[in-house]
Amino acid sequence: MSGARLERYFKTSDVADMFSVHPETVRRAAASGDLRSIRLGGGGERRYAETAIRDWVALMETRAVERSKK
């Protein structure tokens, strides 16, 4: 794996804290498919890749711009 970099993953609570939103907001975004995630273990704890979070933010920005044009 020379030169390969592992992507950083975050827990639901980490993402919620980053954006000052309720953890349920993050869970709903994942459930709707807006925020890609993976599930770990039997408890279904989700993890969110750094690139997935960036994509989600870009999606939210695009939607906000579209709404402002209406």
N, C-alpha and C positions, 0 to 999 in steps of 0.2 A: 504494500500500500504506500509506496513511496510517493510523496506529494499529495496524497489523498487527504482530504480534511473531512472529518465527521461533522455533520450538521448538529447544531444544538437544538434540543427539544425542551419544551416547557410544559408544566402542569397547568391545568385549568385555572387554578388560583393565581399562578404567576401571570398568565395572560390577562386575567381580570384586573390584577393590580397594575399592570403596565398601562392599561387604558382607563383605569378608575371606573370600571363597570362591575356589575354584579356577576359572579361566576355563572349564573343561569344564562346570562346574555351570551357568554362564550359557548356554553353547551348548546344553546339554540342555534347559534351560527354553525356549529359543527353538525348538528342534526339536520339542518336545512341544506348542507353541502357547501355553504359559503366559506367555511373555514375547514380545510382538510385536517384530519387528525388520524391517529392510530389508537387502538385500544390495547391496553396491556393487562395481562392476567385475567383471572376470573371475575374480578370486581368491576371490570370495564372502565378503569381509570384511563382517561384520554391523555395523549401527549400531542403537542403541536410543534411542528418543525418551524424553524425560524423563517424559512422561505414561505411556508403556508401563512404565517402571520403577516408577512409583508404583502402577500397577494390579497389577503383579506382587507388590509388597510387600503390598498389600491382600489379594491372593489367598492369599499365604503366611500372613498373619495369620488370615484366615478359616479356613483349613485347620487351623492350630494350635489355634484355639478349638474347632473341631469335634472334633479328636482328644482334647482335654482333657476333653470332655464324655462320652466313651465310658468 
